[in-house]
Amino acid sequence: MAIDGIKVRSGSAEIVGRIVGVPALTQGQVGCWMNVPYAQAPVGPLRFAAPRPLPPSSRGTGPAQVDARAALPIVAPQLPSRLQDVLGGFAGLPQEDCLRLHIWAPLAALEDGQPRPVLVWLHGGAWISGGGGLAWYDGGAWAREAGVVVVGVNYRLGALGWLAADAPEDNNLGLQDSQMALQWIARHIGAFGGDPGRVTLMGQSAGADNVGALMLDARPLPFQQAIVQSAPLGRELRTLDEARAVRRIGMRQWGVEDLEQLRHLPLPALLEGQANALVMAQMKAAGIEGQVYTVVADGLHVPVQGREHYLQAAGKIPSIVGATAEEMTAFPGMRRVPEDLAIGRRLFNAGAEQWQLQAQAAGQKCWRYEFQYGPNPRYGACHCIELPFSFGTLAAFAHAPMLAGGDAAHMQALSLQWRGSLQSFVTRGDPLWEQGEEGLHRVGGQPAVDEHF
């Protein structure tokens, strides 16, 4: 059965499109709209260009129609994730025309005229993998349980989204994509029963770092709360000079001299070049730390000089911030031993604490957590372990090695508890936590460090 009649408007009058979706859950409780475009396709001359808004439909032809009943979510072009051995794989349709939203909403919100809170999700994946509409991040449970409208955002990945540009306005393209998505949501989410005045922006890992960067905007924010999960807040921001050095290294791998040549490079060659191990080796030789592609302190879209100033964004709006207890065990070459775990605590946990301190210094509400559940003794409470519990999507993570050995009933109960806290924050502005020592809420029990692995 199709859900017809979702009319998307520009401003207050002109209808620019009709979106068709399907009931996502039994008994028609939740509607799902997949792969809804929010910007022009970033292809051809728009490759490596700032996102452009969708043009209005021609006045003489009536509203355009978007069929949002796709079985597979569109994702940005990418190679297999380096964490596939930890998370398992996912199904998605990679294409450059990837600036899409994935929306889940309680159908009652379309009928009773009572606007619901909105959760906007920015996925992780080291700025090179993932997608906002993956089964991992299905928003159906949130819509059914808490009456929340959930929107998963795609943004450009890898070189297509984060390569240093010739023009200042074309830096941090993936961040600009997310800004445009938020603008689309502010204008149109009411058509799906959402309240644009009650928006919480949530991200994990790279997506969480993007959340903080978006909070640096000097303009009024199009969201009122933030959830920052496992952001690498303890790592210094990439400078523009460093980003340009990374670009020069990449150009050598691609065999091109300038961005115009790269704009015409076939996509498979572009992906192969950005994954070349020589890029990381040459970055290291040049003293450049972190991922190949990441948020860049460009002075325009990220108007700060370094992480210390970035963290001041925490004082703007209420937030939840936190990390897992054993972040680094998910990453290649890292083991569950004290010296490797200490790296994670510096990059993730200590950074979350600094975020909370900055928020509190500004008189802002901020709750900090540490997710401590991890059933597999190889990985423990590793990076990404909280994701299936956050969305109630344990079934989608059924083959994830990080969950191997977990008791199904216990994990379901923990998911309900953790998800309920996040939902309470989104709907009430309070996760209803008892803050423990040093303002830290522990989730899932203290894991034991197994030095055998």
Secondary structure, 3 states (H helix, E strand, C coil): CCEEEEEEEECCCEEEEEEEEEECCHHHCEEEEEEEECCCCCCHHHCCCCCCCCCCCCCCCCCEEEECCCCCCEECCCCCCCCHHHHCCCCCEECCCCCEEEEEEEHHHHCCCCCEEEEEEECCCCCCCCCCCCHHHCCHHHHHHHCCEEEEECCCCHHHHHCCCCCHHHCCHHHHHHHHHHHHHHHHHHHHCEEEEEEEEEEECHHHHHHHHHCCCCCCCCCCEEEEECCCCCCCCEEHHHHHHHHHHHHHHHCCCCHHHHHCCCHHHHHHHHCCHHHHHHHHHCCCCCCCCCCEECCCCCCCCCHHHHHHHHHCCCEEEEEECCHHHHCCCCCCCHHHHHHHHHHHHHHHHHHHHHHHHCCCCEEEEEECCCCCCCCCCCCCCCHHHHHCCCCCCCCCHHHCCCCHHHHHHHHHHHHHHHHHHHHHCCCCCCCCHHHEEEECCCCCCCCCC
